[in-house]
Amino acid sequence: GNTALTATGYFENTPYSLSFGIYSDAGFTTPITSANPGDTVYIKVVSGWGNLTGDKKTEIKVSDYLGATVKSTLTLSGNNPWTYTYTIPNNFGNSQLYFEANIQDNDGDQAKAAAHLDITGQSYYIKLYCDNTYTTECNTFGDGETIYVEMVGGVNSTPDWGSNGKSKLEVNNFFNQKYQWTNFGTHSQNGTTYRFTMSVDTMTANLSMTTGNWYFLKPKLQSSGGTKIYDKGEIAFFYDNITPCTPDPAPTITSVNVNGNPIDICTAVNAGATNTITNYEVTGGANADDNFNDNSLDPKWSTELTGTTGAVTETGGQLVITNTGSDLWNTNNQYSFAYQTVSGDFSATVKVASLVNTNAWAKAGILIKNDLDSNTTYPALATIEITPGNGASFQWRTNDGDTTMGYTSAGGETAPEWLRLVKTGNSITAYYSNDGTNFTQVGAAQTINFSGNVLLGLM
C-alpha cells in the first residue's frame, strides 16, 4: 500500500523481484508518497531478475480510489528499468491514485507490483491498519492476524452488511484467483467513514495464498436501495506467514542476594546487579539469533565469567546472567558474558526488560570485543548498556591494551529499554529505543581497532 514497494513473489515459473517507485524528479532520486493535482510524477519499475525482458507486455494501469480508470493501459518505456512520466489530472477528485505495473515475456514469465499515491487536498482513501484503534498503517499481514480496513469518502449511505451480496469484500492475487465474503468480522459507519475487519486465517482458509506474495483487497459496498457506496476501490497488501508476536513474559523473583535485594532472571556486571534480557537478535555475520525459549542454552553460545561469581543459564523464555564483579570500566574487567564469534558487518538488537538499582552504574546490554580477557589484557571493545542512574551509555576501548575507556550517555533512559549496536567495518554505532521500533543514536560512531572476527553477545 505504499510507494517504492518491493514486491517479491508475483511470479510464474520463476521467482522475480519487482520494485515500483514513484518520484518527484526525472532523475528518480526523491521518492514521494503524495502529490497535488496537476503535478508530474516519475515512475520507475525495476526487476531483480535480469531475464525478465518484457518482450510481450510492459504496461502500467492507473486508477482512482473508486476503481475508475484514469488513463488506461499506459506503455512503460525502456527495458529494466522501465519508466513512465505521468501528469495527475487537474480535476482529479479522489484522494489516492493506484498504479499497477505488469511485465510479461513471450514465454509466459511475468511479474507485477502495485503502489498508491496520496493526492493532497482530497478526502477519499482506503487504508489498512494493524490495530483496532486505526492508528498504525500496515501493508504486511500474516497468519493469526486481523486486517483493519478503513474507507473514507464516497457516498453517505448505509451499506447492507447482510449476506445478500450487496456488501462484499474481495481478495484476489496476481492471477485473478479471488474469493468474496459477504459477512465481515466487525464493521461500523460514521458518516462517510466505513470500517471493518477481516481475519487473515479466514482468507487463507478460502483462498490459496502463498507466503511472500502481494494480494489485492477490494471492498464493494452498496446500500439496500442499490446505491453504490464504494465500487472496485482496491489496495495491495503483502502476505507473509509470520508468527503473531506475544508480550514478553513478566519478570519473576527467584531469590534474594546477600544484601537481601530481590534477584530476577538477569544479566549483571556490578556488585549484586540483576537484570532481565529478552528477544536477542542479530542480523548479518553468523546466525546468532536466539529467543531463549527452550530452557536450555544453545551450544552456539560460549561464556566468559570474570567476576567473583557468575553464571549463564536460560529459563522462562529469558537469558539469565548473574555476576558479583566490580565493573567493566578502564582496568576493571569483572562481568559475565554470553557470546558468539561473528564476522563482517552486523546489527545486534536486545531488549533489557528490567534492571535492579544496586548502583548508578550497574550495566546490562550488548558487548562486542576483540578477544577473551584470558588471551588479551584489556581487549578492544564497545558496549551499549542501560544503567539505573546514567541512562543508555555507549562505552568503548579503542585498542587492545588501553587502560582507559571512553563513553557518552543519553540520560534519563531506564529499563525496560531496547539497545542496538551496529558494526560497519570497524565503525561502531550505538542506539536505544523505548518501543523497539524508533531508535535514537547515542553520541557519535566510534572506530574500534578490531583485528578480524569479534566476540558478540550479552553481558
Disulfide bonds with the S-S distance in Angstrom:
Cys130-Cys138 1.99
